[in-house]
Amino acid sequence: MAIATQDRKTRPAGRTSVGLKVVMATTGTLFLLFLLAHSYGNLKAFAGQAAYDGYAEHLRTFGEPILPRSGFLWLMGVVLIVSVVLHVWAAVVLWQRAHRARSTPYVAFKPVQATLSSRTMRWGGLTILLFVIFHLLQFTTGTIQVGGSFDSPYQRLVAAFQVWYVVAVYALAMLALGMHLRHGIWSAVQTLGWSTRAREVPIKRTALVVALVIVVGFLAPPVAILFGLVK
């Protein structure tokens, strides 16, 4: 116990377990805000090509002339990449410490009631990371082209989601995202000290609702396109 206490005292604030959880909570909050904005943009598909392409163009020109064309998107991309690196790093370090604690004799380990979402956090996170890479290769760089090559973002979207297996990949990724968000929001609220026993149930319900809203927001356009409701 004395050794463990000394180890905690000698670690920089950002390397303590609490500090790492704060890093995960902060970066997770950035992801949540980005997902809400991204989901809103995707729903523009229901308003037609002009609205969707107009929104895409607005993002490219946002901040001009202070920022160059697409400068805002690049800046946001850098922030998200740094956040991903910090989020994954903190998650790996915390997992390694928890693993060592379980395998160390004479260390009291208090089991925590686990949900399906909490038990699949690591695998869900890996699934989401792989999906993000696929998503960027498909819609940002154009390296992966499904359904044809188009200059219009709206036409690329429609062409891609007319293919059933692309929609299936997105559906599986959104399932992983929803479970990750549900547990992640709850964990972030706890880490930031906003949770009390009286707030526990409302916070869990709010986390579920937010996760469902984001998942439905992302899945609605692909499903509508697949079934011919958006053309």
mmCIF file of the C-alpha atoms, coordinates in Angstrom:
data_MODEL
# 
_entry.id   MODEL 
# 
loop_
_atom_site.group_PDB 
_atom_site.id 
_atom_site.type_symbol 
_atom_site.label_atom_id 
_atom_site.label_alt_id 
_atom_site.label_comp_id 
_atom_site.label_asym_id 
_atom_site.label_entity_id 
_atom_site.label_seq_id 
_atom_site.pdbx_PDB_ins_code 
_atom_site.Cartn_x 
_atom_site.Cartn_y 
_atom_site.Cartn_z 
_atom_site.occupancy 
_atom_site.B_iso_or_equiv 
_atom_site.pdbx_formal_charge 
_atom_site.auth_seq_id 
_atom_site.auth_comp_id 
_atom_site.auth_asym_id 
_atom_site.auth_atom_id 
_atom_site.pdbx_PDB_model_num 
ATOM 1   C CA . MET A 1 1   ? 0.000   0.000   0.000   1.00 0.00 ? 1   MET A CA 1 
ATOM 2   C CA . ALA A 1 2   ? 2.872   2.367   0.880   1.00 0.00 ? 2   ALA A CA 1 
ATOM 3   C CA . ILE A 1 3   ? 4.538   1.649   -2.451  1.00 0.00 ? 3   ILE A CA 1 
ATOM 4   C CA . ALA A 1 4   ? 1.305   2.285   -4.361  1.00 0.00 ? 4   ALA A CA 1 
ATOM 5   C CA . THR A 1 5   ? 0.764   5.543   -2.473  1.00 0.00 ? 5   THR A CA 1 
ATOM 6   C CA . GLN A 1 6   ? 4.311   6.682   -3.172  1.00 0.00 ? 6   GLN A CA 1 
ATOM 7   C CA . ASP A 1 7   ? 3.883   5.830   -6.849  1.00 0.00 ? 7   ASP A CA 1 
ATOM 8   C CA . ARG A 1 8   ? 0.757   7.945   -7.071  1.00 0.00 ? 8   ARG A CA 1 
ATOM 9   C CA . LYS A 1 9   ? 2.506   10.876  -5.372  1.00 0.00 ? 9   LYS A CA 1 
ATOM 10  C CA . THR A 1 10  ? 5.444   10.819  -7.774  1.00 0.00 ? 10  THR A CA 1 
ATOM 11  C CA . ARG A 1 11  ? 3.308   10.784  -10.923 1.00 0.00 ? 11  ARG A CA 1 
ATOM 12  C CA . PRO A 1 12  ? 2.576   14.066  -12.720 1.00 0.00 ? 12  PRO A CA 1 
ATOM 13  C CA . ALA A 1 13  ? -1.045  15.173  -12.396 1.00 0.00 ? 13  ALA A CA 1 
ATOM 14  C CA . GLY A 1 14  ? -1.819  14.173  -15.961 1.00 0.00 ? 14  GLY A CA 1 
ATOM 15  C CA . ARG A 1 15  ? -0.493  10.645  -15.404 1.00 0.00 ? 15  ARG A CA 1 
ATOM 16  C CA . THR A 1 16  ? -2.532  9.784   -12.318 1.00 0.00 ? 16  THR A CA 1 
ATOM 17  C CA . SER A 1 17  ? -5.577  7.593   -12.835 1.00 0.00 ? 17  SER A CA 1 
ATOM 18  C CA . VAL A 1 18  ? -7.858  10.532  -12.070 1.00 0.00 ? 18  VAL A CA 1 
ATOM 19  C CA . GLY A 1 19  ? -5.912  12.759  -14.467 1.00 0.00 ? 19  GLY A CA 1 
ATOM 20  C CA . LEU A 1 20  ? -6.141  10.157  -17.229 1.00 0.00 ? 20  LEU A CA 1 
ATOM 21  C CA . LYS A 1 21  ? -9.878  9.818   -16.676 1.00 0.00 ? 21  LYS A CA 1 
ATOM 22  C CA . VAL A 1 22  ? -10.229 13.593  -16.948 1.00 0.00 ? 22  VAL A CA 1 
ATOM 23  C CA . VAL A 1 23  ? -8.321  13.433  -20.254 1.00 0.00 ? 23  VAL A CA 1 
ATOM 24  C CA . MET A 1 24  ? -10.733 10.771  -21.493 1.00 0.00 ? 24  MET A CA 1 
ATOM 25  C CA . ALA A 1 25  ? -13.761 12.732  -20.285 1.00 0.00 ? 25  ALA A CA 1 
ATOM 26  C CA . THR A 1 26  ? -12.566 15.972  -21.898 1.00 0.00 ? 26  THR A CA 1 
ATOM 27  C CA . THR A 1 27  ? -11.664 14.437  -25.246 1.00 0.00 ? 27  THR A CA 1 
ATOM 28  C CA . GLY A 1 28  ? -14.859 12.385  -25.150 1.00 0.00 ? 28  GLY A CA 1 
ATOM 29  C CA . THR A 1 29  ? -16.866 15.590  -24.717 1.00 0.00 ? 29  THR A CA 1 
ATOM 30  C CA . LEU A 1 30  ? -15.166 17.052  -27.798 1.00 0.00 ? 30  LEU A CA 1 
ATOM 31  C CA . PHE A 1 31  ? -16.106 13.927  -29.749 1.00 0.00 ? 31  PHE A CA 1 
ATOM 32  C CA . LEU A 1 32  ? -19.699 14.211  -28.556 1.00 0.00 ? 32  LEU A CA 1 
ATOM 33  C CA . LEU A 1 33  ? -19.995 17.817  -29.736 1.00 0.00 ? 33  LEU A CA 1 
ATOM 34  C CA . PHE A 1 34  ? -18.461 16.888  -33.077 1.00 0.00 ? 34  PHE A CA 1 
ATOM 35  C CA . LEU A 1 35  ? -20.852 13.955  -33.502 1.00 0.00 ? 35  LEU A CA 1 
ATOM 36  C CA . LEU A 1 36  ? -23.870 16.151  -32.803 1.00 0.00 ? 36  LEU A CA 1 
ATOM 37  C CA . ALA A 1 37  ? -22.724 18.691  -35.403 1.00 0.00 ? 37  ALA A CA 1 
ATOM 38  C CA . HIS A 1 38  ? -21.829 15.978  -37.928 1.00 0.00 ? 38  HIS A CA 1 
ATOM 39  C CA . SER A 1 39  ? -25.181 14.261  -37.434 1.00 0.00 ? 39  SER A CA 1 
ATOM 40  C CA . TYR A 1 40  ? -26.966 17.567  -38.023 1.00 0.00 ? 40  TYR A CA 1 
ATOM 41  C CA . GLY A 1 41  ? -25.057 18.009  -41.270 1.00 0.00 ? 41  GLY A CA 1 
ATOM 42  C CA . ASN A 1 42  ? -25.911 14.488  -42.453 1.00 0.00 ? 42  ASN A CA 1 
ATOM 43  C CA . LEU A 1 43  ? -29.621 15.140  -41.913 1.00 0.00 ? 43  LEU A CA 1 
ATOM 44  C CA . LYS A 1 44  ? -29.366 17.888  -44.541 1.00 0.00 ? 44  LYS A CA 1 
ATOM 45  C CA . ALA A 1 45  ? -29.616 15.022  -47.048 1.00 0.00 ? 45  ALA A CA 1 
ATOM 46  C CA . PHE A 1 46  ? -33.369 14.953  -46.417 1.00 0.00 ? 46  PHE A CA 1 
ATOM 47  C CA . ALA A 1 47  ? -33.581 18.562  -47.666 1.00 0.00 ? 47  ALA A CA 1 
ATOM 48  C CA . GLY A 1 48  ? -32.127 17.646  -51.047 1.00 0.00 ? 48  GLY A CA 1 
ATOM 49  C CA . GLN A 1 49  ? -28.907 18.062  -52.986 1.00 0.00 ? 49  GLN A CA 1 
ATOM 50  C CA . ALA A 1 50  ? -28.814 21.864  -52.917 1.00 0.00 ? 50  ALA A CA 1 
ATOM 51  C CA . ALA A 1 51  ? -29.120 22.001  -49.121 1.00 0.00 ? 51  ALA A CA 1 
ATOM 52  C CA . TYR A 1 52  ? -26.582 19.212  -48.528 1.00 0.00 ? 52  TYR A CA 1 
ATOM 53  C CA . ASP A 1 53  ? -23.994 20.497  -50.989 1.00 0.00 ? 53  ASP A CA 1 
ATOM 54  C CA . GLY A 1 54  ? -24.559 24.043  -49.743 1.00 0.00 ? 54  GLY A CA 1 
ATOM 55  C CA . TYR A 1 55  ? -23.824 22.971  -46.181 1.00 0.00 ? 55  TYR A CA 1 
ATOM 56  C CA . ALA A 1 56  ? -20.670 21.155  -47.327 1.00 0.00 ? 56  ALA A CA 1 
ATOM 57  C CA . GLU A 1 57  ? -19.519 24.292  -49.159 1.00 0.00 ? 57  GLU A CA 1 
ATOM 58  C CA . HIS A 1 58  ? -20.264 26.404  -46.085 1.00 0.00 ? 58  HIS A CA 1 
ATOM 59  C CA . LEU A 1 59  ? -17.911 24.227  -44.032 1.00 0.00 ? 59  LEU A CA 1 
ATOM 60  C CA . ARG A 1 60  ? -15.174 24.590  -46.648 1.00 0.00 ? 60  ARG A CA 1 
ATOM 61  C CA . THR A 1 61  ? -15.438 28.382  -46.687 1.00 0.00 ? 61  THR A CA 1 
ATOM 62  C CA . PHE A 1 62  ? -16.067 28.875  -42.962 1.00 0.00 ? 62  PHE A CA 1 
ATOM 63  C CA . GLY A 1 63  ? -13.647 31.401  -41.479 1.00 0.00 ? 63  GLY A CA 1 
ATOM 64  C CA . GLU A 1 64  ? -12.607 33.008  -44.766 1.00 0.00 ? 64  GLU A CA 1 
ATOM 65  C CA . PRO A 1 65  ? -10.696 35.221  -45.342 1.00 0.00 ? 65  PRO A CA 1 
ATOM 66  C CA . ILE A 1 66  ? -8.991  34.727  -41.969 1.00 0.00 ? 66  ILE A CA 1 
ATOM 67  C CA . LEU A 1 67  ? -8.649  31.026  -42.725 1.00 0.00 ? 67  LEU A CA 1 
ATOM 68  C CA . PRO A 1 68  ? -7.847  29.616  -46.177 1.00 0.00 ? 68  PRO A CA 1 
ATOM 69  C CA . ARG A 1 69  ? -10.410 27.517  -48.002 1.00 0.00 ? 69  ARG A CA 1 
ATOM 70  C CA . SER A 1 70  ? -11.062 24.290  -46.059 1.00 0.00 ? 70  SER A CA 1 
ATOM 71  C CA . GLY A 1 71  ? -8.865  25.707  -43.286 1.00 0.00 ? 71  GLY A CA 1 
ATOM 72  C CA . PHE A 1 72  ? -11.595 25.237  -40.704 1.00 0.00 ? 72  PHE A CA 1 
ATOM 73  C CA . LEU A 1 73  ? -12.002 21.583  -41.686 1.00 0.00 ? 73  LEU A CA 1 
ATOM 74  C CA . TRP A 1 74  ? -8.253  20.988  -41.453 1.00 0.00 ? 74  TRP A CA 1 
ATOM 75  C CA . LEU A 1 75  ? -8.081  22.743  -38.085 1.00 0.00 ? 75  LEU A CA 1 
ATOM 76  C CA . MET A 1 76  ? -10.972 20.683  -36.784 1.00 0.00 ? 76  MET A CA 1 
ATOM 77  C CA . GLY A 1 77  ? -9.332  17.549  -38.146 1.00 0.00 ? 77  GLY A CA 1 
ATOM 78  C CA . VAL A 1 78  ? -6.078  18.287  -36.298 1.00 0.00 ? 78  VAL A CA 1 
ATOM 79  C CA . VAL A 1 79  ? -7.961  18.882  -33.035 1.00 0.00 ? 79  VAL A CA 1 
ATOM 80  C CA . LEU A 1 80  ? -9.858  15.610  -33.463 1.00 0.00 ? 80  LEU A CA 1 
ATOM 81  C CA . ILE A 1 81  ? -6.713  13.628  -34.301 1.00 0.00 ? 81  ILE A CA 1 
ATOM 82  C CA . VAL A 1 82  ? -4.911  14.971  -31.222 1.00 0.00 ? 82  VAL A CA 1 
ATOM 83  C CA . SER A 1 83  ? -7.994  14.187  -29.143 1.00 0.00 ? 83  SER A CA 1 
ATOM 84  C CA . VAL A 1 84  ? -8.118  10.634  -30.508 1.00 0.00 ? 84  VAL A CA 1 
ATOM 85  C CA . VAL A 1 85  ? -4.445  10.072  -29.681 1.00 0.00 ? 85  VAL A CA 1 
ATOM 86  C CA . LEU A 1 86  ? -4.919  11.381  -26.129 1.00 0.00 ? 86  LEU A CA 1 
ATOM 87  C CA . HIS A 1 87  ? -8.145  9.404   -25.670 1.00 0.00 ? 87  HIS A CA 1 
ATOM 88  C CA . VAL A 1 88  ? -6.591  6.127   -26.831 1.00 0.00 ? 88  VAL A CA 1 
ATOM 89  C CA . TRP A 1 89  ? -3.385  6.733   -24.850 1.00 0.00 ? 89  TRP A CA 1 
ATOM 90  C CA . ALA A 1 90  ? -5.316  7.381   -21.637 1.00 0.00 ? 90  ALA A CA 1 
ATOM 91  C CA . ALA A 1 91  ? -7.528  4.338   -22.229 1.00 0.00 ? 91  ALA A CA 1 
ATOM 92  C CA . VAL A 1 92  ? -4.535  2.037   -22.810 1.00 0.00 ? 92  VAL A CA 1 
ATOM 93  C CA . VAL A 1 93  ? -2.663  3.286   -19.724 1.00 0.00 ? 93  VAL A CA 1 
ATOM 94  C CA . LEU A 1 94  ? -5.747  2.894   -17.529 1.00 0.00 ? 94  LEU A CA 1 
ATOM 95  C CA . TRP A 1 95  ? -6.353  -0.605  -18.891 1.00 0.00 ? 95  TRP A CA 1 
ATOM 96  C CA . GLN A 1 96  ? -2.732  -1.600  -18.203 1.00 0.00 ? 96  GLN A CA 1 
ATOM 97  C CA . ARG A 1 97  ? -2.963  -0.333  -14.616 1.00 0.00 ? 97  ARG A CA 1 
ATOM 98  C CA . ALA A 1 98  ? -6.250  -2.129  -14.022 1.00 0.00 ? 98  ALA A CA 1 
ATOM 99  C CA . HIS A 1 99  ? -4.768  -5.325  -15.461 1.00 0.00 ? 99  HIS A CA 1 
ATOM 100 C CA . ARG A 1 100 ? -1.704  -5.081  -13.195 1.00 0.00 ? 100 ARG A CA 1 
ATOM 101 C CA . ALA A 1 101 ? -3.911  -4.389  -10.172 1.00 0.00 ? 101 ALA A CA 1 
ATOM 102 C CA . ARG A 1 102 ? -5.958  -7.539  -10.814 1.00 0.00 ? 102 ARG A CA 1 
ATOM 103 C CA . SER A 1 103 ? -2.825  -9.677  -11.142 1.00 0.00 ? 103 SER A CA 1 
ATOM 104 C CA . THR A 1 104 ? -1.024  -8.235  -8.084  1.00 0.00 ? 104 THR A CA 1 
ATOM 105 C CA . PRO A 1 105 ? -1.395  -10.253 -4.832  1.00 0.00 ? 105 PRO A CA 1 
ATOM 106 C CA . TYR A 1 106 ? -2.743  -8.575  -1.695  1.00 0.00 ? 106 TYR A CA 1 
ATOM 107 C CA . VAL A 1 107 ? -4.365  -5.742  -3.660  1.00 0.00 ? 107 VAL A CA 1 
ATOM 108 C CA . ALA A 1 108 ? -8.019  -5.355  -2.864  1.00 0.00 ? 108 ALA A CA 1 
ATOM 109 C CA . PHE A 1 109 ? -10.024 -5.270  -6.083  1.00 0.00 ? 109 PHE A CA 1 
ATOM 110 C CA . LYS A 1 110 ? -13.582 -4.047  -5.800  1.00 0.00 ? 110 LYS A CA 1 
ATOM 111 C CA . PRO A 1 111 ? -15.752 -5.396  -8.620  1.00 0.00 ? 111 PRO A CA 1 
ATOM 112 C CA . VAL A 1 112 ? -17.967 -2.879  -10.352 1.00 0.00 ? 112 VAL A CA 1 
ATOM 113 C CA . GLN A 1 113 ? -21.387 -3.760  -11.679 1.00 0.00 ? 113 GLN A CA 1 
ATOM 114 C CA . ALA A 1 114 ? -20.872 -4.050  -15.409 1.00 0.00 ? 114 ALA A CA 1 
ATOM 115 C CA . THR A 1 115 ? -23.269 -3.412  -18.241 1.00 0.00 ? 115 THR A CA 1 
ATOM 116 C CA . LEU A 1 116 ? -22.947 -4.675  -21.793 1.00 0.00 ? 116 LEU A CA 1 
ATOM 117 C CA . SER A 1 117 ? -21.798 -1.190  -22.819 1.00 0.00 ? 117 SER A CA 1 
ATOM 118 C CA . SER A 1 118 ? -19.057 -1.058  -20.179 1.00 0.00 ? 118 SER A CA 1 
ATOM 119 C CA . ARG A 1 119 ? -17.829 -4.590  -20.936 1.00 0.00 ? 119 ARG A CA 1 
ATOM 120 C CA . THR A 1 120 ? -17.422 -3.783  -24.626 1.00 0.00 ? 120 THR A CA 1 
ATOM 121 C CA . MET A 1 121 ? -15.840 -0.326  -24.285 1.00 0.00 ? 121 MET A CA 1 
ATOM 122 C CA . ARG A 1 122 ? -12.372 -1.350  -25.511 1.00 0.00 ? 122 ARG A CA 1 
ATOM 123 C CA . TRP A 1 123 ? -13.568 -3.491  -28.423 1.00 0.00 ? 123 TRP A CA 1 
ATOM 124 C CA . GLY A 1 124 ? -16.195 -0.900  -29.270 1.00 0.00 ? 124 GLY A CA 1 
ATOM 125 C CA . GLY A 1 125 ? -13.547 1.810   -29.281 1.00 0.00 ? 125 GLY A CA 1 
ATOM 126 C CA . LEU A 1 126 ? -11.357 -0.229  -31.644 1.00 0.00 ? 126 LEU A CA 1 
ATOM 127 C CA . THR A 1 127 ? -14.341 -0.855  -33.930 1.00 0.00 ? 127 THR A CA 1 
ATOM 128 C CA . ILE A 1 128 ? -15.122 2.865   -34.021 1.00 0.00 ? 128 ILE A CA 1 
ATOM 129 C CA . LEU A 1 129 ? -11.481 3.739   -34.780 1.00 0.00 ? 129 LEU A CA 1 
ATOM 130 C CA . LEU A 1 130 ? -11.383 1.310   -37.721 1.00 0.00 ? 130 LEU A CA 1 
ATOM 131 C CA . PHE A 1 131 ? -14.706 2.659   -38.959 1.00 0.00 ? 131 PHE A CA 1 
ATOM 132 C CA . VAL A 1 132 ? -13.463 6.262   -38.812 1.00 0.00 ? 132 VAL A CA 1 
ATOM 133 C CA . ILE A 1 133 ? -10.483 5.294   -40.983 1.00 0.00 ? 133 ILE A CA 1 
ATOM 134 C CA . PHE A 1 134 ? -12.837 3.617   -43.473 1.00 0.00 ? 134 PHE A CA 1 
ATOM 135 C CA . HIS A 1 135 ? -15.176 6.623   -43.392 1.00 0.00 ? 135 HIS A CA 1 
ATOM 136 C CA . LEU A 1 136 ? -12.346 9.083   -44.108 1.00 0.00 ? 136 LEU A CA 1 
ATOM 137 C CA . LEU A 1 137 ? -10.991 6.940   -46.939 1.00 0.00 ? 137 LEU A CA 1 
ATOM 138 C CA . GLN A 1 138 ? -14.458 6.818   -48.475 1.00 0.00 ? 138 GLN A CA 1 
ATOM 139 C CA . PHE A 1 139 ? -15.823 10.338  -48.078 1.00 0.00 ? 139 PHE A CA 1 
ATOM 140 C CA . THR A 1 140 ? -12.773 12.557  -47.442 1.00 0.00 ? 140 THR A CA 1 
ATOM 141 C CA . THR A 1 141 ? -9.870  11.260  -49.510 1.00 0.00 ? 141 THR A CA 1 
ATOM 142 C CA . GLY A 1 142 ? -11.952 9.268   -52.018 1.00 0.00 ? 142 GLY A CA 1 
ATOM 143 C CA . THR A 1 143 ? -9.508  6.359   -51.792 1.00 0.00 ? 143 THR A CA 1 
ATOM 144 C CA . ILE A 1 144 ? -12.418 3.945   -51.389 1.00 0.00 ? 144 ILE A CA 1 
ATOM 145 C CA . GLN A 1 145 ? -15.099 4.572   -54.003 1.00 0.00 ? 145 GLN A CA 1 
ATOM 146 C CA . VAL A 1 146 ? -18.356 2.659   -53.815 1.00 0.00 ? 146 VAL A CA 1 
ATOM 147 C CA . GLY A 1 147 ? -21.081 3.343   -56.351 1.00 0.00 ? 147 GLY A CA 1 
ATOM 148 C CA . GLY A 1 148 ? -19.038 5.691   -58.501 1.00 0.00 ? 148 GLY A CA 1 
ATOM 149 C CA . SER A 1 149 ? -16.986 8.881   -58.351 1.00 0.00 ? 149 SER A CA 1 
ATOM 150 C CA . PHE A 1 150 ? -18.814 12.217  -58.079 1.00 0.00 ? 150 PHE A CA 1 
ATOM 151 C CA . ASP A 1 151 ? -17.801 15.808  -57.392 1.00 0.00 ? 151 ASP A CA 1 
ATOM 152 C CA . SER A 1 152 ? -21.021 16.488  -55.491 1.00 0.00 ? 152 SER A CA 1 
ATOM 153 C CA . PRO A 1 153 ? -20.916 15.417  -51.807 1.00 0.00 ? 153 PRO A CA 1 
ATOM 154 C CA . TYR A 1 154 ? -24.631 14.623  -52.034 1.00 0.00 ? 154 TYR A CA 1 
ATOM 155 C CA . GLN A 1 155 ? -24.170 12.358  -55.057 1.00 0.00 ? 155 GLN A CA 1 
ATOM 156 C CA . ARG A 1 156 ? -21.270 10.559  -53.347 1.00 0.00 ? 156 ARG A CA 1 
ATOM 157 C CA . LEU A 1 157 ? -23.464 10.025  -50.292 1.00 0.00 ? 157 LEU A CA 1 
ATOM 158 C CA . VAL A 1 158 ? -26.383 8.637   -52.288 1.00 0.00 ? 158 VAL A CA 1 
ATOM 159 C CA . ALA A 1 159 ? -24.191 6.411   -54.462 1.00 0.00 ? 159 ALA A CA 1 
ATOM 160 C CA . ALA A 1 160 ? -22.436 4.917   -51.442 1.00 0.00 ? 160 ALA A CA 1 
ATOM 161 C CA . PHE A 1 161 ? -25.547 4.143   -49.417 1.00 0.00 ? 161 PHE A CA 1 
ATOM 162 C CA . GLN A 1 162 ? -27.388 2.556   -52.308 1.00 0.00 ? 162 GLN A CA 1 
ATOM 163 C CA . VAL A 1 163 ? -25.048 -0.389  -51.689 1.00 0.00 ? 163 VAL A CA 1 
ATOM 164 C CA . TRP A 1 164 ? -26.477 -2.617  -48.954 1.00 0.00 ? 164 TRP A CA 1 
ATOM 165 C CA . TYR A 1 165 ? -23.191 -3.828  -47.472 1.00 0.00 ? 165 TYR A CA 1 
ATOM 166 C CA . VAL A 1 166 ? -21.970 -0.258  -46.983 1.00 0.00 ? 166 VAL A CA 1 
ATOM 167 C CA . VAL A 1 167 ? -25.130 0.468   -44.995 1.00 0.00 ? 167 VAL A CA 1 
ATOM 168 C CA . ALA A 1 168 ? -24.544 -2.759  -43.023 1.00 0.00 ? 168 ALA A CA 1 
ATOM 169 C CA . VAL A 1 169 ? -21.011 -1.635  -42.119 1.00 0.00 ? 169 VAL A CA 1 
ATOM 170 C CA . TYR A 1 170 ? -22.335 1.735   -40.991 1.00 0.00 ? 170 TYR A CA 1 
ATOM 171 C CA . ALA A 1 171 ? -25.119 0.113   -38.967 1.00 0.00 ? 171 ALA A CA 1 
ATOM 172 C CA . LEU A 1 172 ? -22.647 -2.099  -37.084 1.00 0.00 ? 172 LEU A CA 1 
ATOM 173 C CA . ALA A 1 173 ? -20.363 0.869   -36.473 1.00 0.00 ? 173 ALA A CA 1 
ATOM 174 C CA . MET A 1 174 ? -23.268 2.959   -35.174 1.00 0.00 ? 174 MET A CA 1 
ATOM 175 C CA . LEU A 1 175 ? -24.265 0.142   -32.809 1.00 0.00 ? 175 LEU A CA 1 
ATOM 176 C CA . ALA A 1 176 ? -20.727 0.175   -31.391 1.00 0.00 ? 176 ALA A CA 1 
ATOM 177 C CA . LEU A 1 177 ? -20.810 3.979   -31.243 1.00 0.00 ? 177 LEU A CA 1 
ATOM 178 C CA . GLY A 1 178 ? -24.124 4.037   -29.382 1.00 0.00 ? 178 GLY A CA 1 
ATOM 179 C CA . MET A 1 179 ? -22.922 1.591   -26.737 1.00 0.00 ? 179 MET A CA 1 
ATOM 180 C CA . HIS A 1 180 ? -19.636 3.476   -26.392 1.00 0.00 ? 180 HIS A CA 1 
ATOM 181 C CA . LEU A 1 181 ? -21.422 6.800   -26.008 1.00 0.00 ? 181 LEU A CA 1 
ATOM 182 C CA . ARG A 1 182 ? -23.934 5.504   -23.475 1.00 0.00 ? 182 ARG A CA 1 
ATOM 183 C CA . HIS A 1 183 ? -21.235 4.296   -21.109 1.00 0.00 ? 183 HIS A CA 1 
ATOM 184 C CA . GLY A 1 184 ? -18.777 7.064   -21.996 1.00 0.00 ? 184 GLY A CA 1 
ATOM 185 C CA . ILE A 1 185 ? -21.189 9.892   -21.174 1.00 0.00 ? 185 ILE A CA 1 
ATOM 186 C CA . TRP A 1 186 ? -22.007 8.299   -17.825 1.00 0.00 ? 186 TRP A CA 1 
ATOM 187 C CA . SER A 1 187 ? -18.317 7.773   -17.024 1.00 0.00 ? 187 SER A CA 1 
ATOM 188 C CA . ALA A 1 188 ? -17.429 11.342  -18.043 1.00 0.00 ? 188 ALA A CA 1 
ATOM 189 C CA . VAL A 1 189 ? -20.096 12.806  -15.766 1.00 0.00 ? 189 VAL A CA 1 
ATOM 190 C CA . GLN A 1 190 ? -18.770 10.708  -12.876 1.00 0.00 ? 190 GLN A CA 1 
ATOM 191 C CA . THR A 1 191 ? -15.154 11.659  -13.578 1.00 0.00 ? 191 THR A CA 1 
ATOM 192 C CA . LEU A 1 192 ? -15.946 15.379  -13.719 1.00 0.00 ? 192 LEU A CA 1 
ATOM 193 C CA . GLY A 1 193 ? -17.697 15.139  -10.345 1.00 0.00 ? 193 GLY A CA 1 
ATOM 194 C CA . TRP A 1 194 ? -21.191 16.009  -11.547 1.00 0.00 ? 194 TRP A CA 1 
ATOM 195 C CA . SER A 1 195 ? -22.815 12.771  -10.476 1.00 0.00 ? 195 SER A CA 1 
ATOM 196 C CA . THR A 1 196 ? -24.597 12.119  -7.189  1.00 0.00 ? 196 THR A CA 1 
ATOM 197 C CA . ARG A 1 197 ? -26.742 9.231   -6.052  1.00 0.00 ? 197 ARG A CA 1 
ATOM 198 C CA . ALA A 1 198 ? -29.875 11.303  -6.678  1.00 0.00 ? 198 ALA A CA 1 
ATOM 199 C CA . ARG A 1 199 ? -28.737 12.169  -10.210 1.00 0.00 ? 199 ARG A CA 1 
ATOM 200 C CA . GLU A 1 200 ? -27.601 8.670   -11.162 1.00 0.00 ? 200 GLU A CA 1 
ATOM 201 C CA . VAL A 1 201 ? -30.805 7.477   -12.843 1.00 0.00 ? 201 VAL A CA 1 
ATOM 202 C CA . PRO A 1 202 ? -31.518 10.758  -14.717 1.00 0.00 ? 202 PRO A CA 1 
ATOM 203 C CA . ILE A 1 203 ? -27.915 10.886  -15.951 1.00 0.00 ? 203 ILE A CA 1 
ATOM 204 C CA . LYS A 1 204 ? -28.045 7.297   -17.204 1.00 0.00 ? 204 LYS A CA 1 
ATOM 205 C CA . ARG A 1 205 ? -31.321 7.994   -18.988 1.00 0.00 ? 205 ARG A CA 1 
ATOM 206 C CA . THR A 1 206 ? -29.900 11.157  -20.506 1.00 0.00 ? 206 THR A CA 1 
ATOM 207 C CA . ALA A 1 207 ? -26.829 9.244   -21.701 1.00 0.00 ? 207 ALA A CA 1 
ATOM 208 C CA . LEU A 1 208 ? -29.090 6.666   -23.348 1.00 0.00 ? 208 LEU A CA 1 
ATOM 209 C CA . VAL A 1 209 ? -31.226 9.337   -25.028 1.00 0.00 ? 209 VAL A CA 1 
ATOM 210 C CA . VAL A 1 210 ? -28.185 11.244  -26.336 1.00 0.00 ? 210 VAL A CA 1 
ATOM 211 C CA . ALA A 1 211 ? -26.660 8.018   -27.680 1.00 0.00 ? 211 ALA A CA 1 
ATOM 212 C CA . LEU A 1 212 ? -29.933 7.087   -29.408 1.00 0.00 ? 212 LEU A CA 1 
ATOM 213 C CA . VAL A 1 213 ? -30.341 10.559  -30.929 1.00 0.00 ? 213 VAL A CA 1 
ATOM 214 C CA . ILE A 1 214 ? -26.842 10.449  -32.418 1.00 0.00 ? 214 ILE A CA 1 
ATOM 215 C CA . VAL A 1 215 ? -27.179 6.874   -33.700 1.00 0.00 ? 215 VAL A CA 1 
ATOM 216 C CA . VAL A 1 216 ? -30.579 7.554   -35.285 1.00 0.00 ? 216 VAL A CA 1 
ATOM 217 C CA . GLY A 1 217 ? -29.280 10.814  -36.742 1.00 0.00 ? 217 GLY A CA 1 
ATOM 218 C CA . PHE A 1 218 ? -26.391 9.014   -38.419 1.00 0.00 ? 218 PHE A CA 1 
ATOM 219 C CA . LEU A 1 219 ? -28.379 5.981   -39.586 1.00 0.00 ? 219 LEU A CA 1 
ATOM 220 C CA . ALA A 1 220 ? -31.461 7.790   -40.896 1.00 0.00 ? 220 ALA A CA 1 
ATOM 221 C CA . PRO A 1 221 ? -29.893 9.057   -44.171 1.00 0.00 ? 221 PRO A CA 1 
ATOM 222 C CA . PRO A 1 222 ? -28.201 5.733   -45.134 1.00 0.00 ? 222 PRO A CA 1 
ATOM 223 C CA . VAL A 1 223 ? -31.367 3.720   -44.453 1.00 0.00 ? 223 VAL A CA 1 
ATOM 224 C CA . ALA A 1 224 ? -33.541 6.250   -46.297 1.00 0.00 ? 224 ALA A CA 1 
ATOM 225 C CA . ILE A 1 225 ? -31.189 6.164   -49.289 1.00 0.00 ? 225 ILE A CA 1 
ATOM 226 C CA . LEU A 1 226 ? -31.050 2.359   -49.301 1.00 0.00 ? 226 LEU A CA 1 
ATOM 227 C CA . PHE A 1 227 ? -34.854 2.125   -49.444 1.00 0.00 ? 227 PHE A CA 1 
ATOM 228 C CA . GLY A 1 228 ? -35.179 4.830   -52.075 1.00 0.00 ? 228 GLY A CA 1 
ATOM 229 C CA . LEU A 1 229 ? -36.668 7.529   -49.838 1.00 0.00 ? 229 LEU A CA 1 
ATOM 230 C CA . VAL A 1 230 ? -33.758 9.846   -50.625 1.00 0.00 ? 230 VAL A CA 1 
ATOM 231 C CA . LYS A 1 231 ? -32.481 9.899   -54.202 1.00 0.00 ? 231 LYS A CA 1 
# 
